[in-house]
Amino acid sequence: MTAVADYGRRSGSCWASNRTLAVGLGLHEKTVAAALRLVEGELVLAEHHSPTGTLSRRVKPVSEDELAVTISAAARNRLSGYRFKVYCAISVRSDLGQSASAAQLAQACGMTPEGARTTARDLVTEGWVTRDGSSGGAPKYVVHPVPLAGVAVQLGLFPQPQQSARPEAVPALDEVTEGWFCTGQMALFGEDAEWETPLDSAPATPLDRLPEAPLGSAPLTGHLQQAGVNRQLTVDGCLSRVAVTLVTRDAGAREGASGRAQSVVAAGGRSPLRGEQPKIAAVSRVTPSGTGGARTGRWLDAPVGSVFGLPQGLRVALAPAVGLWRRLERSGTREFIASQVMAELRRVSVWTGPAAAPAALALRLTRRLDRQGGPSRVTDPVGWFLSRGLPQGQVCARTSCDDGIRLDTGSLCDTCEMRLVDRRATRKVLVSEVLTLLPGAGYEERQAVIEEHLRDHARAHAERQVAARERAEAQRQRVEADRPAREAAAAAAEEARVAVPCADCGTERSAGLCGICWCHREARSAIAAAVSAMLTTVNLCDRDAVSALVREVRDGMRSAMLSARPARELAPDAHAIANSDMLAAKNRSADYRNHALVLLAGSPKAEQEAEQAADVRRRWAHRYASAADARQAVADAANEARWRTAMHLFTERLRQVKELRDRTRSATQQPAANRASRFTAALGTCAAAGRTA
């Protein structure tokens, strides 16, 4: 996303292809395509196609309710740790037009105010931000996507705490730079620089603001982005003065402290023996919650090249490539490779499960090393891990295929087997055709003709594939061309659907039924369901009992709906009242249904079924360990039989009530002459149903 933002900073649109982005970021084109699929639509917007087929992308603007800014790729790659956090915090506050005091930056980044003040001062010195006045005693900043050109920011121009770790092979600053100008410094800030930078023009950095501490207690940088600059650099013949071991500003080291550091204490509390590689100090990292707590890097506590400090899953996965792991000398590189292995373990665990993922990844690394010819044939361990060892080798279209082996089952991929069988069958058919055409030809002539036929077949197959892709592209273009018509038709259909008035109240543009009438219908349905549920508990042939029960249920539903309505002081509208009535009716209907089930569960039929189930369970009393368990089993069986019988009776009687309702409704729609006869027939059916029940 930051690369797209950098490409589109002038014109607003990024026309770079996936390959261009991949080359600029040092990634694979498929990795860039997968990342763009994740961020497109949310962080990156793809507008339209260019004449060459390249998408025009742009970063989605930050909305008013979001607290976010877009950081350049240069800042993301060149700043790390607390420096990047402070830069982001200053960017957010600068975008909002607010000042950024040391206390505010410290609270946002999870660090001390002194460290935040020092880091902000370094960012100003290096040209990443510029002070633009102050507000209430706190400075205001202007943030730049890249360091300003022409600002003397090279570390070799003025004393720095990092120079405490300068090895003896690097000459002192005053021995080299006294009395002359280093024109190569300006090559860091832009091309064709015509001015020289005097050594005394750079501001001096005070050293007394840092407490004295031995060099051995200073943590080392563990970031991949910063690992590339932890060496002596030469710019146009001038030393960059960056030592091999770069000590961060918050390490607590100062100039001249290296002479007092006698030994580096190992993580276990013991001094390293002579000739033994000391353990690297763990890097302190701020927790994501920003509460100020810290955790220790797990992968940096072990000696260089050792796998014993890694988690169990990483040890199993990296066991075949332990020789390559030992060749990774930098702690930041080992941490980066370990994070890539963990990411690949998470992807593999989708198919194999978390427990079997390390073994599956170890088998993959074994196959890749055997194909390479052993670890000794690998010249670049980092590149081999990222490009050949860790990525999944999907041979066929099956997503679980890895070098012809299925990740989910561990067996050979049947799709790859079918492709192999198909190729062998094709070759067999072509060979048989050649033998039929050339029965008396020699071996060399026959082989030449066979190879020619195979090439023709492969060429024809490739042409068919190209034609299929062209047809698919033409179909896609036709679909894209027809999209406006389809969208217009869908919009017209939606407009026609919405334009239908309400069937009950006649409100315009209600899609056939407005919200108030829909709530009224749902409430009436809930009342009818409650009445039907309670009718399953009485004799349907008793007209007086049925009428009394119906009145009782309707009165109860009406009372529940009225009591649930919002108070008059709230001035509710018709929509709120209708919605309240619907919800109250549905809740009360569920209560009536449960009450009907309780009454049916206490009926003689249910009690009879419960007693029979209890008798069966009593005859099985010898199967239980104790008498208490047997009694509990008898009670559970009787209760289950009682409720199953209640559900059966409720279903059957509810069906009878529905049939009587349908017949009564059809009778009311007939003329008055036929209504009496149909009512008599309904009573006869009711009596028959009562006798059956």
C-alpha positions in Angstrom: 0.0 0.0 0.0 2.8 2.4 0.8 4.5 1.6 -2.5 1.2 2.4 -4.4 1.0 5.7 -2.4 4.6 6.6 -3.3 3.9 6.0 -7.0 0.8 8.1 -6.9 2.0 11.0 -4.8 2.2 13.4 -7.8 -0.6 12.4 -10.1 -2.8 10.6 -7.5 -2.9 7.3 -9.5 -0.4 4.5 -9.6 0.0 2.9 -13.0 2.8 0.6 -12.0 2.2 -3.1 -12.8 2.5 -6.0 -10.3 6.0 -6.8 -11.8 7.1 -3.2 -11.3 5.9 -3.2 -7.7 7.6 -6.6 -7.1 11.0 -5.4 -8.5 10.8 -2.2 -6.4 9.9 -4.1 -3.2 12.2 -7.1 -3.8 9.3 -9.5 -3.7 7.9 -12.1 -6.0 5.2 -11.0 -8.5 2.7 -13.6 -7.0 3.3 -12.3 -3.5 2.6 -8.7 -4.7 -0.6 -9.9 -6.4 -1.8 -11.8 -3.3 -1.1 -8.7 -1.1 -3.0 -6.4 -3.5 -6.0 -8.8 -3.4 -6.0 -8.4 0.3 -5.9 -4.6 0.4 -7.9 -3.8 -2.7 -11.3 -2.4 -1.9 -10.3 -1.5 1.7 -7.0 0.3 1.5 -6.3 0.5 -2.2 -8.9 1.3 -4.9 -8.5 0.0 -8.4 -10.2 2.5 -10.8 -10.1 1.4 -14.4 -7.9 -0.3 -17.0 -5.3 1.5 -19.0 -4.9 0.9 -22.7 -2.0 -1.5 -21.9 -4.1 -3.5 -19.5 -2.6 -2.0 -16.3 -4.9 -1.0 -13.5 -4.9 2.5 -12.1 -4.6 2.2 -8.3 -4.8 4.8 -5.7 -4.7 4.7 -1.9 -8.2 5.1 -0.3 -8.5 8.5 1.3 -8.8 8.5 5.1 -12.4 9.2 6.2 -13.3 11.7 8.9 -14.0 9.0 11.5 -10.7 7.2 11.0 -7.5 8.0 12.9 -4.9 7.1 10.3 -2.3 8.5 7.9 -0.4 7.1 4.9 3.3 6.5 5.6 5.7 6.3 2.6 7.5 3.1 1.8 10.9 4.9 2.3 10.0 5.7 5.9 8.7 2.2 6.5 11.9 0.6 5.2 14.5 3.0 6.5 13.0 3.6 10.0 12.6 0.9 12.5 11.8 0.3 16.2 10.9 3.4 18.3 12.1 5.7 15.5 9.3 4.4 13.2 6.7 4.6 16.0 7.6 8.2 16.9 7.5 9.1 13.2 4.0 7.6 12.8 2.8 9.3 16.0 4.1 12.7 14.8 2.4 12.0 11.4 -1.0 11.4 13.0 -0.8 14.5 15.2 0.5 16.6 12.3 -2.3 15.4 10.1 -4.8 16.5 12.7 -3.0 19.9 13.1 -2.1 19.2 16.8 1.2 19.6 18.6 3.3 16.7 19.7 4.9 17.0 23.1 7.3 14.4 24.5 4.7 13.1 27.0 2.1 12.6 24.3 4.6 10.8 22.0 5.7 8.6 24.9 2.2 7.6 25.8 1.4 6.8 22.1 4.6 4.8 21.5 5.0 3.1 24.9 8.3 4.6 25.8 9.7 7.2 28.3 9.4 10.9 27.6 13.1 11.3 27.5 13.4 8.7 24.8 10.6 10.2 22.8 12.2 13.6 23.0 15.6 12.2 21.9 14.0 10.3 19.0 12.0 13.3 17.8 15.2 15.4 17.9 17.0 12.8 15.8 14.2 12.8 13.3 14.4 16.5 13.0 18.2 16.4 12.6 17.9 13.7 9.9 15.3 15.6 7.9 12.3 13.3 8.3 10.3 16.0 10.1 10.6 19.8 10.5 9.5 21.9 13.4 6.8 24.4 12.5 6.4 26.5 15.6 4.7 25.4 18.9 1.3 25.3 20.5 1.0 25.6 24.3 4.7 24.9 24.8 4.6 21.7 22.7 6.3 21.7 19.3 4.4 21.3 16.0 5.9 19.3 13.2 5.7 19.0 9.4 6.3 15.4 8.3 8.1 14.5 5.0 7.8 11.2 3.2 11.6 11.1 2.6 14.4 13.1 4.3 14.8 16.6 3.1 17.8 16.9 0.6 20.6 19.2 1.6 20.3 18.6 5.4 23.5 17.5 7.0 22.3 14.2 8.6 25.1 11.8 7.9 26.2 10.1 11.1 29.9 10.7 10.4 29.5 14.5 10.5 29.0 14.8 14.2 29.6 12.7 17.3 26.9 10.0 17.9 26.3 7.5 20.7 26.4 4.8 18.0 30.1 5.4 17.6 30.8 3.9 21.0 30.8 0.5 19.2 33.2 1.5 16.5 35.9 -1.2 16.1 39.5 -0.3 16.3 40.0 -0.8 12.6 37.9 2.3 11.8 40.0 5.5 12.3 38.8 8.2 14.6 36.8 11.1 13.2 39.3 13.8 13.8 42.1 11.7 12.2 40.4 11.6 8.8 38.2 14.7 8.5 40.3 17.4 10.0 40.7 20.4 7.7 38.9 19.2 4.6 35.4 18.7 3.2 33.8 15.4 2.2 31.9 16.0 -1.0 30.6 12.5 -1.0 28.3 13.2 1.9 25.9 15.1 -0.4 25.4 12.0 -2.6 23.2 10.7 0.1 20.7 13.5 -0.3 20.4 14.0 -4.1 22.3 13.8 -7.4 24.5 16.5 -8.9 25.1 18.3 -5.6 27.2 21.3 -6.3 27.9 22.5 -2.8 30.2 21.2 -0.1 29.3 20.6 3.5 31.7 22.0 6.0 32.4 19.7 8.9 31.6 22.5 11.5 28.2 23.2 10.0 26.6 20.1 11.5 25.0 20.6 14.9 26.7 18.9 17.8 24.7 16.3 19.6 25.1 16.6 23.4 26.3 13.4 24.9 25.6 14.1 28.6 21.9 13.4 28.2 22.5 9.7 28.2 23.4 7.8 31.4 26.6 6.0 31.6 26.3 2.2 31.0 28.7 -0.5 29.9 28.5 -1.4 26.2 27.8 -5.0 26.9 24.4 -4.2 28.5 23.2 -2.4 25.4 20.7 -4.4 23.3 21.5 -5.0 19.6 19.2 -4.2 16.8 17.0 -7.1 15.7 15.3 -5.6 12.7 15.8 -6.8 9.1 15.5 -3.3 7.7 18.3 -2.0 9.9 20.5 -5.1 9.5 21.6 -3.9 6.1 23.3 -0.7 7.5 25.1 -2.4 10.4 28.4 -2.3 8.6 30.9 0.2 7.4 29.5 2.0 4.3 31.5 4.0 1.7 29.9 6.8 -0.2 32.0 8.3 -3.0 35.1 7.3 -1.1 34.0 8.7 2.3 33.5 6.4 5.2 29.9 6.5 6.5 31.1 6.0 10.1 28.4 3.4 10.8 30.0 0.8 13.0 29.6 -3.0 12.5 27.6 -3.1 15.7 25.1 -0.4 15.8 24.0 0.6 19.3 20.6 2.3 19.5 20.1 5.6 21.1 18.0 4.2 23.9 20.7 1.7 24.8 22.2 3.8 27.5 25.7 3.8 26.1 27.8 7.0 25.6 31.1 7.9 24.1 34.1 6.4 26.0 32.0 3.7 27.8 33.6 0.9 25.8 36.8 1.2 27.7 35.1 0.3 30.9 33.3 -2.7 29.5 35.3 -5.7 30.3 33.0 -8.6 29.4 29.5 -9.3 28.2 27.4 -11.1 30.6 25.5 -14.0 29.0 21.7 -14.3 29.3 22.0 -17.2 31.8 24.0 -15.0 34.2 27.5 -16.6 33.5 30.5 -15.0 31.7 31.3 -16.8 28.4 34.4 -19.0 28.5 37.4 -18.2 26.4 36.8 -19.0 22.7 33.1 -19.4 23.3 30.5 -17.3 21.4 28.6 -15.2 23.9 24.9 -15.2 23.8 23.2 -12.2 22.2 21.3 -10.0 24.4 17.5 -10.1 23.9 15.9 -7.2 22.2 13.2 -5.4 24.2 10.0 -4.9 22.3 7.0 -2.9 23.2 3.7 -4.8 23.4 1.1 -4.0 20.8 -1.3 -2.7 23.5 1.0 0.2 24.1 0.8 -0.2 27.9 4.6 0.0 28.2 5.2 -3.7 29.0 8.0 -5.5 27.3 8.7 -9.0 26.1 12.0 -10.7 25.2 12.8 -11.9 21.7 12.5 -15.7 21.9 14.7 -16.4 18.9 17.7 -14.2 20.0 18.5 -15.8 23.3 20.3 -18.8 21.8 23.9 -18.7 20.4 24.5 -17.8 16.8 23.6 -20.8 14.5 21.9 -22.8 17.2 18.3 -24.1 16.9 17.9 -25.1 20.6 16.5 -21.7 21.5 13.6 -22.0 19.0 10.2 -23.3 19.8 9.5 -27.0 19.3 7.6 -26.5 16.0 10.4 -24.4 14.5 13.0 -26.9 15.6 11.2 -29.8 13.9 10.5 -27.8 10.7 14.1 -26.5 10.4 15.8 -29.8 11.3 16.6 -30.7 7.6 18.0 -27.2 7.0 20.0 -26.9 10.2 23.2 -26.4 8.1 21.7 -23.4 6.4 20.4 -22.0 9.7 23.9 -22.1 11.2 25.1 -20.0 8.2 22.8 -17.1 9.2 25.1 -14.9 11.3 22.9 -11.9 12.0 20.3 -12.0 14.7 17.9 -9.9 12.7 18.2 -12.2 9.7 17.6 -15.3 11.8 14.5 -13.6 13.4 13.2 -12.7 10.0 13.6 -16.3 8.6 12.0 -17.7 11.8 9.0 -15.4 11.3 8.7 -16.6 7.6 8.9 -20.2 8.8 6.1 -19.5 11.3 4.0 -17.9 8.7 4.4 -20.9 6.4 3.6 -23.2 9.3 0.3 -21.4 9.8 -0.5 -21.9 6.1 0.4 -25.5 6.1 -1.6 -26.1 9.3 -4.8 -25.2 7.4 -4.4 -28.5 5.6 -2.5 -30.7 8.0 -3.5 -29.3 11.4 -1.3 -27.5 13.9 0.3 -30.8 15.3 1.4 -32.2 11.9 2.4 -28.9 10.2 6.1 -28.9 11.4 6.7 -32.5 10.1 5.0 -31.6 6.7 7.2 -28.5 6.3 10.3 -30.6 7.3 9.5 -33.0 4.5 9.1 -30.1 2.1 12.6 -28.7 3.0 14.1 -32.2 2.7 12.7 -32.6 -0.8 13.9 -29.1 -1.8 17.4 -29.8 -0.4 17.7 -33.1 -2.2 16.6 -31.4 -5.5 19.3 -28.7 -4.8 22.0 -31.3 -4.2 22.5 -30.7 -0.5 23.0 -27.7 1.7 26.6 -27.2 0.4 25.2 -26.3 -3.0 23.2 -23.4 -1.6 25.1 -20.1 -1.9 22.5 -17.8 -0.5 20.6 -19.3 2.5 18.2 -16.4 2.9 17.3 -16.4 -0.8 16.9 -20.2 -0.8 14.6 -20.1 2.2 12.4 -17.4 0.7 12.3 -18.5 -2.9 12.9 -22.2 -3.0 12.6 -23.8 0.4 9.5 -22.4 2.1 7.0 -21.6 -0.8 4.5 -24.2 -1.6 5.2 -26.0 -4.9 1.8 -26.3 -6.4 2.2 -28.5 -9.5 -1.4 -28.8 -10.5 -4.6 -26.9 -10.0 -5.3 -28.5 -6.6 -4.7 -26.0 -3.9 -3.4 -28.7 -1.4 -0.8 -30.0 -3.9 2.8 -29.6 -2.8 5.4 -31.0 -5.1 2.9 -33.7 -6.2 2.0 -34.6 -2.6 -1.3 -33.6 -0.9 -0.9 -31.7 2.3 -4.2 -32.8 3.7 -3.7 -36.5 3.4 0.1 -36.9 2.8 -0.5 -39.2 -0.2 0.4 -38.6 -3.8 -1.8 -36.0 -5.6 -4.3 -37.8 -7.8 -4.6 -34.8 -10.1 -0.9 -34.9 -10.8 -1.1 -38.7 -11.3 -3.9 -38.2 -13.8 -1.9 -35.6 -15.6 1.1 -37.9 -15.8 -1.1 -40.8 -17.0 -2.7 -38.5 -19.6 0.7 -37.5 -20.9 1.9 -41.1 -21.0 -1.3 -42.2 -22.8 -0.8 -39.3 -25.4 2.7 -40.3 -26.0 1.7 -44.0 -26.4 -1.0 -43.1 -29.0 1.4 -40.9 -31.0 4.1 -43.6 -30.9 1.6 -46.2 -32.2 0.6 -43.9 -35.0 4.2 -43.4 -36.1 4.9 -47.1 -36.0 1.8 -47.7 -38.2 2.9 -45.1 -40.7 6.6 -46.1 -40.8 6.7 -49.9 -40.3 10.1 -50.4 -41.8 11.9 -47.3 -40.6 15.0 -47.3 -38.5 15.3 -46.3 -34.9 16.7 -42.8 -35.5 14.2 -41.9 -38.2 11.4 -43.3 -36.1 12.5 -41.3 -33.0 12.7 -38.1 -35.1 9.2 -38.5 -36.4 7.9 -39.3 -32.9 9.5 -36.1 -31.5 8.1 -34.1 -34.4 4.6 -35.4 -33.6 5.0 -34.7 -29.9 6.0 -31.1 -30.7 3.0 -30.7 -33.0 0.7 -32.0 -30.4 2.2 -29.7 -27.7 1.9 -26.8 -30.1 -1.7 -27.6 -30.9 -2.5 -27.9 -27.2 -0.8 -24.6 -26.4 -2.8 -22.9 -29.2 -6.0 -24.3 -27.8 -5.1 -23.0 -24.4 -4.4 -19.5 -25.9 -7.7 -19.6 -27.8 -9.5 -20.6 -24.6 -7.9 -17.7 -22.8 -8.8 -15.3 -25.6 -12.4 -16.5 -25.5 -12.5 -16.1 -21.8 -11.1 -12.6 -22.1 -13.6 -11.7 -24.8 -16.4 -13.1 -22.6 -15.2 -11.0 -19.8 -15.1 -7.9 -22.0 -18.6 -8.6 -23.2 -19.8 -8.9 -19.6 -18.0 -5.7 -18.7 -19.6 -4.0 -21.7 -23.1 -5.3 -20.7 -22.7 -4.3 -17.1 -24.3 -0.8 -17.5 -27.3 -2.3 -19.1 -27.6 -5.0 -16.4 -27.2 -2.4 -13.7 -29.8 -0.2 -15.3 -32.2 -3.1 -15.6 -31.6 -4.1 -12.0 -32.2 -0.5 -10.9 -35.4 -0.3 -12.9 -36.6 -3.6 -11.4 -35.8 -2.4 -7.9 -37.6 0.9 -8.5 -40.6 -1.0 -9.8 -40.6 -3.2 -6.7 -40.3 -0.2 -4.3 -43.0 1.8 -6.1 -45.8 -0.7 -5.3 -48.0 0.8 -2.5 -48.8 -1.0 0.7 -51.5 -3.6 0.4 -53.0 -2.8 3.8 -52.8 1.0 4.3 -52.1 2.2 0.8 -48.8 4.0 1.6 -46.9 5.0 -1.5 -43.6 3.4 -2.3 -43.8 0.6 0.3 -42.7 -2.4 -1.9 -46.2 -3.9 -1.3 -46.1 -3.7 2.5 -44.9 -0.9 4.8 -43.1 -1.5 8.0 -46.1 -0.7 10.3 -48.4 -3.1 8.4 -45.8 -5.8 8.4 -45.5 -5.5 12.2 -49.2 -5.7 12.5 -49.4 -8.9 10.4 -46.6 -10.5 12.4 -48.4 -9.6 15.7 -51.7 -11.1 14.4 -49.8 -14.3 13.3 -48.3 -14.5 16.8 -51.8 -14.2 18.4 -53.2 -16.9 16.1 -50.3 -19.2 16.9 -50.9 -18.6 20.7 -54.6 -19.4 20.3 -53.9 -22.5 18.3 -51.3 -23.7 20.8 -53.7 -23.4 23.7 -56.5 -25.0 21.7 -54.5 -28.2 21.7 -55.2 -28.6 25.5 -59.1 -28.5 25.3 -61.8 -30.5 23.7 -62.6 -28.9 20.4 -66.2 -30.1 20.4 -67.0 -28.0 23.6 -68.0 -24.7 22.0 -68.1 -22.8 25.3 -64.7 -24.0 26.4 -63.2 -23.1 23.1 -64.7 -19.6 23.1 -63.6 -19.0 26.7 -60.1 -20.1 26.0 -59.9 -18.0 22.9 -61.1 -14.9 24.8 -58.6 -15.6 27.6 -55.6 -16.0 25.3 -56.5 -12.8 23.3 -57.0 -10.8 26.4 -53.6 -12.0 27.8 -51.9 -11.2 24.5 -53.5 -7.7 24.4 -52.4 -7.0 28.0 -48.8 -8.1 27.3 -48.7 -5.9 24.2 -50.0 -2.8 26.0 -47.7 -3.2 29.0 -44.7 -3.5 26.7 -45.4 -0.3 24.8 -43.0 2.6 25.4 -44.1 5.3 27.8 -46.0 8.3 26.6 -43.3 10.6 27.9 -41.0 9.2 25.2 -43.4 10.4 22.5 -43.2 7.1 20.5 -44.2 7.1 16.8 -46.3 4.6 15.1 -43.3 2.5 13.9 -42.0 2.1 17.5 -45.5 1.1 18.8 -46.0 -1.4 16.0 -42.5 -2.9 16.5 -43.1 -3.2 20.3 -46.5 -4.9 19.8 -44.9 -7.4 17.4 -42.0 -8.3 19.8 -44.4 -8.6 22.8 -46.8 -10.8 20.8 -44.0 -13.2 19.7 -42.6 -13.5 23.2 -46.0 -14.1 24.7 -46.9 -16.6 22.0 -43.7 -18.6 22.9 -44.8 -18.6 26.6 -48.3 -20.0 25.6 -46.7 -22.7 23.5 -44.5 -23.8 26.4 -47.5 -23.8 28.8 -49.4 -26.0 26.4 -46.5 -28.5 26.3 -46.4 -28.5 30.1 -50.2 -29.3 30.2 -49.9 -32.1 27.6 -46.9 -33.5 29.4 -49.2 -34.0 32.5 -51.9 -35.7 30.5 -52.9 -39.4 31.1 -51.4 -40.5 27.7 -48.0 -38.9 28.6 -48.0 -40.4 32.1 -48.8 -43.8 30.6 -45.8 -43.6 28.2 -43.6 -42.4 31.0 -44.5 -45.3 33.2 -43.8 -47.8 30.4 -40.4 -46.2 29.7 -39.6 -46.3 33.5 -40.5 -50.0 33.7 -38.1 -50.8 30.8 -35.3 -48.9 32.5 -36.0 -50.6 35.9 -35.4 -54.0 34.2 -32.0 -52.7 33.2 -31.1 -51.8 36.8 -28.4 -54.5 36.9 -26.4 -52.6 34.2 -25.7 -49.7 36.5 -22.9 -49.4 39.1 -25.2 -48.3 42.0 -28.8 -48.0 42.9 -28.6 -44.2 42.8 -27.5 -44.4 39.2 -30.3 -46.8 38.3 -32.9 -44.5 39.9 -31.5 -41.5 38.1 -31.7 -43.4 34.8 -35.3 -44.4 35.5 -36.3 -40.8 36.2 -34.5 -39.5 33.0 -36.2 -42.2 30.8 -39.6 -41.3 32.2 -39.1 -37.6 31.8 -37.9 -38.0 28.2 -40.8 -40.3 27.3 -43.2 -37.8 28.9 -41.9 -34.8 26.8 -41.7 -36.9 23.6 -45.4 -37.8 24.1 -46.3 -34.2 24.8 -44.6 -33.1 21.5 -46.4 -35.8 19.6 -49.8 -34.8 21.0 -49.1 -31.1 20.4 -48.2 -31.7 16.8 -51.3 -33.9 16.1 -53.7 -31.6 17.8 -52.2 -28.5 16.2 -52.7 -30.1 12.8 -56.4 -30.7 13.7 -56.8 -27.1 14.8 -55.3 -25.9 11.5 -57.7 -28.1 9.5 -60.7 -26.7 11.4 -59.4 -23.2 10.8 -59.0 -23.7 7.1 -62.5 -25.2 6.8 -64.0 -22.4 8.8 -62.3 -19.8 6.7 -63.4 -21.4 3.4 -67.0 -21.6 4.8 -67.1 -17.9 5.6 -66.2 -17.2 2.0 -69.1 -19.1 0.6 -72.7 -17.8 0.0 -75.1 -17.7 3.0 -77.1 -20.6 1.5 -74.2 -23.1 1.7 -72.7 -21.7 4.9 -75.1 -23.6 7.3 -74.5 -26.9 5.7 -70.7 -26.5 5.8 -70.8 -25.4 9.4 -72.8 -28.6 10.2 -70.2 -30.7 8.4 -67.4 -28.9 10.3 -69.1 -29.8 13.6 -69.3 -33.4 12.6 -65.6 -33.4 11.7 -64.9 -31.7 15.1 -66.8 -34.5 16.9 -65.0 -37.2 15.0 -61.7 -35.5 15.8 -62.6 -35.3 19.4 -63.5 -39.0 19.6 -60.2 -39.9 17.8 -58.2 -37.7 20.2 
